[in-house]
Each structure stands twice: as C-alpha cells, then as structure tokens.
Amino acid sequence: MKRTLIQEKELVLNISSSYESKNFRIDKYLDFLDRLCWTREYQKEAIKSACIFLLWWRYENTLSLAKENYNSNETLQEKYKNDFSNFEKIAIKR
C-alpha cells in the first residue's frame, strides 16, 4: 500500500476569506488582536478564522467546512479517498 505524506499546513481547514463583512467587521478587532498576540501572526489568523467560522453562516458545521477543503485539496483526496465516516462522528454542529 502506498503511503501518502501530508504536511501540517495541508491539514488546516481554510475558511473562505470572502465572508460578508456587514455581519462581522474583523477590522474593529485588529488592534486588540495585535496586543493579544504580539508578533504571533499564526495566532491572529487562527482567531480571525475561528470568528469568521462562528459568526458567518456559510458553513452549517465543521463537516461542511471539511468537505469544502477536501474538494479543493488533491493530497487529502488521495489520502482519505472520500471517507468522512470518522469525521462525521466528531463534527461540531451549530
């Protein structure tokens, strides 16, 4: 059996950056995030992504987010062969 190696960055669930800003204005919180996170840009991005996921209703749950990411990531498709059975058990629902 062929082993597929996956880099950590390929396991991150990417949130669409084209969210509707009328419902949530992340720019209002950038100064706060700068003070909270200092130079840890990865931490700021993680907080922004979490806020967008929770406050924007594009994704019904983490499973729909995972499927969107899966469909745009050939490495994940090769590794998991469309098997979401384990993820469905732990998907965060709204």
VMD Tcl script that draws the C-alpha trace (Angstrom):
set ca {
  {0.00 0.00 0.00}
  {1.30 3.45 -0.97}
  {1.79 5.86 1.92}
  {0.81 9.47 1.39}
  {2.74 12.01 3.46}
  {0.79 15.11 4.40}
  {2.30 18.36 5.58}
  {0.73 20.08 8.59}
  {-0.40 23.06 6.51}
  {-2.49 20.72 4.35}
  {-4.49 19.63 7.41}
  {-5.62 23.15 8.29}
  {-9.27 23.82 7.47}
  {-9.21 27.01 5.45}
  {-12.11 29.39 5.89}
  {-13.20 31.33 2.81}
  {-11.88 34.88 3.06}
  {-14.80 36.30 1.10}
  {-17.20 36.49 4.03}
  {-19.94 39.08 4.35}
  {-18.36 41.89 6.35}
  {-21.69 43.62 7.07}
  {-22.42 40.96 9.71}
  {-18.97 40.89 11.27}
  {-16.26 43.53 10.99}
  {-12.98 41.87 11.93}
  {-11.15 45.15 11.31}
  {-12.69 46.54 14.51}
  {-10.71 43.95 16.48}
  {-7.31 44.17 14.80}
  {-5.77 46.46 17.44}
  {-6.97 44.10 20.16}
  {-5.52 41.10 18.31}
  {-2.21 42.92 17.87}
  {-1.96 43.46 21.62}
  {-3.18 39.97 22.46}
  {-0.94 38.07 20.04}
  {2.03 40.43 19.58}
  {4.07 39.08 16.67}
  {2.42 35.66 16.50}
  {0.72 36.12 13.14}
  {-0.36 32.47 13.04}
  {-2.31 33.04 16.26}
  {-4.04 36.15 14.87}
  {-5.02 34.24 11.72}
  {-6.37 31.34 13.78}
  {-8.51 33.68 15.90}
  {-9.81 35.51 12.82}
  {-10.69 32.21 11.14}
  {-12.49 30.94 14.23}
  {-14.52 34.16 14.50}
  {-15.45 34.08 10.83}
  {-16.48 30.41 11.09}
  {-18.63 31.03 14.16}
  {-20.22 34.30 13.05}
  {-20.72 33.72 9.35}
  {-23.33 31.14 8.39}
  {-21.72 29.84 5.20}
  {-20.80 26.60 6.94}
  {-23.51 24.58 8.65}
  {-20.90 22.75 10.72}
  {-17.25 21.68 10.63}
  {-18.15 18.78 8.35}
  {-19.29 21.15 5.58}
  {-16.06 23.12 6.04}
  {-14.02 19.90 5.89}
  {-15.78 18.79 2.69}
  {-15.11 22.14 1.02}
  {-11.43 21.85 1.93}
  {-11.30 18.21 0.86}
  {-12.75 19.06 -2.57}
  {-10.00 21.63 -3.17}
  {-7.06 19.58 -1.84}
  {-5.75 16.73 -4.00}
  {-3.45 15.44 -1.24}
  {-6.38 14.93 1.13}
  {-8.41 13.29 -1.63}
  {-5.60 10.83 -2.30}
  {-5.05 10.11 1.39}
  {-8.67 9.73 2.55}
  {-10.50 8.53 -0.58}
  {-13.71 10.43 0.30}
  {-14.07 8.71 3.67}
  {-15.73 11.16 6.07}
  {-17.16 8.50 8.38}
  {-14.78 9.25 11.26}
  {-15.11 12.99 10.88}
  {-18.91 12.88 10.87}
  {-18.79 11.49 14.40}
  {-16.84 14.49 15.74}
  {-18.16 17.32 13.55}
  {-19.05 20.42 15.51}
  {-22.66 21.36 14.90}
  {-24.14 24.82 15.36}
}
mol new
graphics top color blue
foreach p $ca { graphics top sphere $p radius 0.5 }
foreach p [lrange $ca 0 end-1] q [lrange $ca 1 end] { graphics top cylinder $p $q radius 0.2 }
display resetview
